[in-house]
Amino acid sequence: MERRDEVTWEPDLLGPGFERATLPLGTDDEGDVVATIVRSMPHPGLRLFGPWRDVDVLYVHGWSDYFFQADLARLFTDRGARFHALDLRKYGRSIRPGQARGYVTSLDVYDEDIAAALAVMDTERQGRRLVLLGHSTGGLILTLWAARHPGRAAAVILNSPWLEFQLGPVGRQAVAPLVEVRARFDPRGAHPAVDFGFYTAAQRRLGTLPQAPDGWRPARGFPTHPAWLAAIIAGHARIAAGVDVGCPTLVLLSARSTSPLRWNDAMTSTDSVLVVDDIARAATRIAATVTIARIDGAIHDVFLSAEPARAEAGAALVSFLAGLERGRGFSGS
């Protein structure tokens, strides 16, 4: 083990080139709470001469998920950037015995997880540029964080961010009062299972989903609870009212959605989790400059799609950063 940056780094399950460190976050009614940061550093030559050598990336995963996208990390480190990913409290590497997976009552609580990660990364003090990269629920969390911390991020990249409820704005407004009442009186109550495992099945068919450690990424997702759902809907309402992340933003989405209620072979080339047209509309409310890239053939996590869509998403990401005008600018396309 190696001790640096006031945390203890140790080899990560992703293998050579990846390290992890535990970030203590105190306690709650379920016991000790931690987040976990995973990092991958560029080759020493790229640290000095790579086009993105002054860039730090912070990635946040989605619901019922953890960080395992090594190829995505290499897209950045191959251009000299330092890549970091968070397993948020009660997810993946950060799960502790007895904890309700992913359970929070406010998305603002993740400010603590992000602050702990940024303290280790030391991006601001070193004068480096911060790129936020979030998938699904992680995209919602980072969007709201960036809007509360203007000027911290140089760019935001969102991979199928969960910016709107699946029932759309009207449906969200209709169910919100009911969810809030139940959250008040039965915050940890059980919800009916609505994930039939088809999204996981699509990823397995594509061969893009590695075997996760037990309990980290169940095929039908984590159980959900009223207080958690109320927190998500409150986040969606903030987006609908309009926020400003304060920097150029790229939103990557599939070209199409498929209903998640019944298996369809189209699930291997469409988003079967979110209504992408609603997400595209919501994305126009998060920044003054938003680039929306609709990727034909992409699934919900565009970087776990079939190779042509994966390559198109990577090219869109590189092109977006290369086109930003600031300081030395991004390049590397």
VENPE-V593877 format. One record per backbone hydrogen bond with DSSP energy under -0.5 kcal/mol. CO is the residue of the C=O (numbers start at 1). NH is the residue of the N-H. Records with the same first field share a line. If there is no record, write none. Layout:
BEGIN
CO = NH + NH
END
This chain:
BEGIN
2 = 4 + 9
4 = 7
7 = 4 + 9
9 = 2
10 = 20
12 = 15
15 = 18
18 = 12
19 = 39
20 = 10
21 = 37
22 = 24
23 = 35
26 = 33
28 = 31
31 = 28
33 = 25
35 = 23
36 = 87
37 = 21
38 = 85
39 = 19
40 = 83
43 = 46 + 47
44 = 48
45 = 49
46 = 50
50 = 53
52 = 55
54 = 129
55 = 82
56 = 131
57 = 84
58 = 133
59 = 86
60 = 135
62 = 65
66 = 68
68 = 70
69 = 73
70 = 74
71 = 75
72 = 76
73 = 76 + 77
74 = 78
76 = 79 + 81
77 = 80
79 = 52
81 = 83
82 = 57
83 = 40
84 = 59
85 = 38
86 = 61 + 88
87 = 36
88 = 91
90 = 102
91 = 94
92 = 95
94 = 90
96 = 99
99 = 101
100 = 103
106 = 109
107 = 110
108 = 111
109 = 112 + 113
110 = 114
111 = 115
112 = 116
113 = 117
114 = 118
115 = 119
116 = 120
117 = 121
118 = 122 + 123
122 = 126
123 = 128
124 = 127
129 = 56 + 131
130 = 132 + 154 + 155
131 = 58
132 = 157
133 = 60
134 = 159
135 = 138
136 = 139 + 140 + 162
137 = 141
138 = 142
139 = 143
140 = 144
141 = 145
142 = 146
143 = 147
144 = 148
145 = 149
149 = 152
155 = 132
156 = 250
157 = 134
158 = 160 + 252
159 = 136
161 = 163
165 = 168
167 = 171
168 = 172
169 = 173
170 = 174
171 = 175
172 = 176
173 = 177
175 = 179
176 = 180
177 = 181
178 = 182
179 = 183
180 = 184
181 = 185
182 = 186
186 = 189
187 = 227
194 = 196
197 = 201
198 = 202
199 = 203
200 = 204
201 = 205
202 = 206
203 = 207 + 208 + 209
208 = 210
213 = 216 + 217
218 = 221
224 = 191
225 = 229
226 = 230
227 = 231
228 = 232
229 = 233
230 = 234
231 = 235
232 = 236
233 = 237
234 = 238
235 = 239
236 = 240
237 = 241
238 = 242
239 = 242
248 = 156
249 = 291
250 = 158 + 252
251 = 293
252 = 160
253 = 295
256 = 271
259 = 262
264 = 267
265 = 268
266 = 269
269 = 297
270 = 272
271 = 258
274 = 276
275 = 278 + 279
276 = 280
277 = 281
278 = 282
279 = 283
280 = 284
281 = 284
282 = 285
283 = 286
285 = 243
286 = 245
288 = 290
289 = 249
290 = 292
291 = 251 + 293
292 = 294
293 = 253 + 295
294 = 296
295 = 255 + 298
297 = 306
300 = 302
301 = 304
302 = 305
306 = 309 + 310
307 = 311
308 = 312
309 = 313
310 = 314
311 = 315
312 = 316
313 = 317
314 = 318
315 = 319
316 = 320
317 = 321
318 = 322
319 = 323
321 = 324 + 330
324 = 326 + 330
326 = 329
END
